[in-house]
Amino acid sequence: LRKMNAGTQVQYSVVHKQEKAHEDSIWSVAWRKCGTEDIIVSGGVDDLVKVWVWRADHLEMRSILEGHQLDSHIKLWDLERGRQLKDIETGPVDSWTLCFTADSRYVVSGSQSGAINLFSVENGRKESSLDARGKFLLSVASSADGKHLACGSSAGLVSVFDVTTGKVVGNLDAHAMPVRSLSFSPDSQLLVSASDDGTLKMFDFLHSTSAVGTLAGHASWVLGVTFSPDNTRLASAGADHHDHSDQVWSVRYNSNGSKLVSASNDKALHVYECPMI
């Protein structure tokens, strides 16, 4: 797990380890402020989604969301009540990556057919589809201003779309290997990509298709990346599994950037203290 700022690397200190958080590998994690509570949600290969509350430097389990499998379905949940709201069938092609649009009106999925599909949160219907040139999509991201969507493919291509027109803003000269994760900066001006080639690339995507910077530091695949809320830092996770005993798939900051959570194949969640700049 690495933090990168102005070309420097800092390793954060672990404040809590939730061992055996799942019965199998954990591939995704999210951290959100819900009212006064800090909520962490983890998704595992054990087909479970778990909802945790971060309180007094510990994780307390709130609920377990069951019923998942590799069945080409997207499930929407009420986190407060722990109940399923919708079950969206995405068709014969699996959905491998998801995000919400900035206004929370749509769920965005990336598929192995190379399409970005937008599903209505209100009625579950597919409202539109964007063509990413037929490559297996491993990552999608939505900009905070709601204007752009990005996708990363197994071929290393990153495409950015204008949400209003559905047209490609740019096909970025990103990587020659799969792009596992994408993150827009909170001010929606930059996009960073994480790849199996062991690097992260930063793009000023509105002005150029070439990277404005390349960040190294991982010894293997880079599997996750995220911006800090204050727009000054990046955190990345990789197959070189610093602090964890197996590769780290996902990493997310809390709402003020003072903490960070990581999810790993070792079935554990780690929470880190992040020195504020």
C-alpha positions in Angstrom: 0.0 0.0 0.0 1.5 3.3 -1.1 0.7 7.0 -0.7 2.1 9.2 -3.4 2.3 13.0 -3.1 4.4 15.3 -5.4 6.4 12.3 -6.5 7.2 11.1 -3.0 6.1 7.8 -1.4 5.0 7.4 2.3 3.9 4.3 4.0 0.9 4.8 6.3 0.7 3.2 9.8 -1.9 0.5 10.5 -4.3 1.4 13.3 -6.6 -1.6 13.0 -6.6 -5.1 11.3 -9.8 -6.9 10.8 -8.5 -10.5 10.2 -10.9 -13.0 8.7 -13.3 -10.2 7.7 -14.5 -12.6 4.9 -14.2 -16.4 4.4 -12.4 -15.8 1.0 -10.5 -13.0 -0.8 -11.9 -9.4 -0.5 -11.8 -7.7 -3.9 -13.6 -4.4 -3.2 -14.1 -1.9 -0.4 -15.8 1.5 0.0 -15.9 4.1 2.8 -18.7 6.7 3.1 -20.0 9.0 5.7 -23.7 8.1 6.3 -25.2 10.7 8.7 -22.9 10.7 11.7 -21.5 7.2 11.0 -18.4 6.1 9.1 -19.6 3.1 7.0 -17.2 0.7 5.3 -18.6 -1.8 2.8 -16.6 -4.8 1.7 -17.2 -7.3 -1.1 -15.7 -10.8 -1.2 -15.2 -13.9 -3.3 -17.3 -15.7 -0.7 -20.3 -14.0 -2.5 -21.0 -11.7 0.5 -21.1 -8.0 1.0 -20.5 -6.9 4.5 -21.4 -3.5 6.1 -19.1 -2.3 8.9 -19.2 0.7 11.2 -15.9 2.4 12.0 -16.1 3.5 15.7 -13.4 4.1 18.3 -10.7 2.8 16.0 -12.4 -0.5 15.5 -14.7 -2.1 12.9 -18.2 -3.3 14.1 -20.2 -5.4 11.7 -23.6 -3.8 10.9 -25.1 -6.4 8.4 -24.3 -9.1 5.8 -25.9 -8.7 2.4 -26.4 -12.2 0.8 -27.6 -13.6 -2.5 -24.7 -12.7 -4.8 -23.1 -15.0 -7.4 -21.7 -14.7 -10.9 -25.1 -14.4 -12.5 -24.9 -11.1 -14.5 -27.1 -9.3 -11.9 -26.6 -6.0 -10.1 -28.2 -5.7 -6.6 -29.1 -2.3 -5.0 -29.2 -2.3 -1.2 -30.5 -0.1 1.6 -27.4 0.0 3.9 -29.3 1.4 6.9 -31.8 -1.4 6.9 -29.7 -4.1 5.3 -32.3 -5.0 2.7 -32.3 -5.4 -1.0 -34.0 -2.7 -3.0 -33.6 -3.9 -6.6 -32.1 -6.8 -8.6 -31.1 -5.6 -12.0 -30.5 -8.2 -14.7 -27.7 -7.0 -17.0 -28.1 -9.5 -19.8 -26.0 -12.4 -21.0 -22.7 -10.6 -20.4 -21.2 -10.3 -17.0 -20.7 -6.9 -15.2 -17.2 -6.9 -13.9 -16.9 -3.4 -12.5 -19.4 -0.8 -11.1 -19.7 2.8 -9.9 -22.5 5.3 -9.3 -22.8 8.5 -11.3 -22.2 11.7 -9.3 -25.9 12.4 -8.9 -26.6 8.8 -7.8 -29.3 8.4 -10.6 -27.5 5.7 -12.4 -25.3 2.6 -11.8 -22.5 2.4 -14.4 -21.2 -1.1 -15.3 -18.4 -2.2 -17.4 -18.8 -5.5 -19.2 -16.6 -8.1 -20.9 -18.2 -7.1 -24.3 -16.5 -3.7 -24.0 -19.7 -1.7 -23.3 -20.4 0.8 -20.5 -24.0 0.4 -19.5 -26.0 2.9 -17.4 -28.9 1.5 -15.4 -31.5 3.7 -13.7 -31.5 3.5 -9.9 -35.2 4.4 -9.9 -36.5 1.7 -12.2 -33.6 -0.6 -12.9 -33.8 -0.2 -16.7 -30.8 0.2 -18.9 -31.0 3.8 -20.1 -27.9 4.0 -22.3 -24.8 2.1 -23.5 -21.5 3.6 -24.5 -19.2 1.7 -26.9 -15.6 1.3 -25.6 -14.4 -0.4 -28.8 -15.0 -4.1 -27.9 -12.4 -4.5 -25.1 -13.0 -6.4 -21.9 -13.6 -3.6 -19.3 -12.0 -4.1 -15.9 -12.6 -0.6 -14.4 -15.0 2.3 -14.6 -15.1 5.7 -12.9 -17.4 8.8 -12.8 -16.2 12.3 -12.3 -17.4 14.3 -9.3 -18.9 17.0 -11.5 -21.0 14.4 -13.3 -19.7 15.3 -16.7 -17.5 12.4 -17.6 -17.2 8.6 -17.4 -14.0 6.7 -17.9 -13.3 3.0 -18.5 -10.1 0.9 -18.5 -9.8 -2.3 -20.6 -7.9 -5.6 -20.5 -5.9 -4.2 -23.5 -4.6 -1.2 -21.5 -6.8 1.4 -23.2 -8.5 4.1 -21.2 -11.5 5.9 -22.8 -13.2 9.0 -21.4 -16.8 9.8 -22.4 -18.9 12.9 -22.2 -22.0 11.9 -20.2 -24.4 14.3 -22.0 -23.5 13.5 -25.5 -22.3 9.9 -25.1 -19.3 10.7 -27.3 -15.6 9.9 -26.6 -13.7 12.8 -25.2 -10.4 10.9 -25.6 -8.8 7.5 -26.0 -5.8 7.9 -23.8 -2.3 6.5 -24.4 -2.3 4.6 -21.2 -0.8 1.2 -20.8 0.1 -1.9 -22.8 -1.3 -4.2 -20.0 -4.7 -4.4 -18.3 -6.0 -1.3 -16.4 -7.4 -2.5 -13.1 -8.5 0.7 -11.5 -9.3 4.4 -12.4 -9.9 7.4 -10.2 -10.9 11.0 -11.1 -9.6 13.8 -8.9 -12.2 15.4 -6.7 -12.0 18.6 -8.8 -12.7 16.5 -11.9 -9.7 17.8 -13.7 -7.4 14.8 -13.6 -7.7 11.0 -14.1 -5.3 8.4 -12.8 -5.0 4.8 -14.1 -3.5 1.7 -12.4 -2.2 -1.1 -14.5 -0.6 -4.6 -14.5 2.5 -2.9 -15.8 3.3 -1.8 -12.3 2.7 1.9 -12.9 0.1 4.6 -12.4 -0.4 7.3 -15.1 -1.9 10.7 -14.6 -3.9 12.4 -17.3 -5.1 16.0 -17.9 -7.7 14.3 -20.1 -9.5 17.4 -21.3 -6.4 18.8 -22.9 -4.2 15.8 -23.9 -4.4 12.1 -24.6 -0.8 11.7 -23.3 0.0 11.2 -19.6 1.3 14.2 -17.7 3.1 11.9 -15.3 4.0 8.3 -14.5 4.2 7.1 -11.0 6.3 4.0 -10.1 6.9 2.2 -6.8 5.1 -1.1 -7.0 7.0 -4.3 -7.8 4.0 -6.0 -9.4 0.5 -5.3 -10.7 -1.2 -2.1 -9.4 -4.8 -3.2 -8.6 -6.4 -0.2 -7.0 -6.0 3.6 -6.9 -7.9 6.4 -5.3 -7.5 10.2 -4.8 -7.7 11.7 -1.3 -10.7 14.0 -0.8 -8.5 17.1 -0.5 -7.1 16.5 -4.1 -3.5 16.4 -2.9 -2.7 12.6 -2.5 -3.1 9.3 -4.2 -3.2 5.9 -2.5 -2.5 2.7 -4.5 -2.7 -1.0 -3.8 -1.1 -3.9 -5.6 -0.1 -7.5 -5.9 3.1 -6.7 -4.0 0.9 -6.7 -0.9 2.7 -4.3 1.6 1.3 -4.9 5.1 -1.0 -7.6 3.9 0.1 -11.2 3.4 -1.4 -11.4 -0.1 -2.3 -9.1 -3.0 -4.3 -6.0 -2.2 -7.2 -5.3 -4.5 -8.9 -2.1 -3.3 -8.2 1.0 -1.2 -10.4 3.9 -0.2 -10.0 7.1 1.9 -12.6 8.2 4.5 -14.5 11.4 4.0 -11.8 13.8 5.3 -8.8 11.8 4.2 -7.5 11.1 7.7 -8.0 7.3 7.4 -7.6 4.7 4.6 -9.0 1.2 4.3 -7.6 -1.7 2.2 -9.0 -5.0 1.1 -6.9 -8.1 0.3 -6.8 -11.7 -0.9 -5.7 -12.5 2.7 -9.4 -12.0 3.8 -8.5 -9.0 6.0 -9.4 -5.3 6.1 -6.7 -2.9 7.3 -7.3 0.6 8.4 -4.5 3.2 8.3 -3.8 6.5 9.9 -3.0 9.1 7.2 -0.9 12.1 8.2 -2.7 15.2 7.0 -0.7 17.6 5.0 
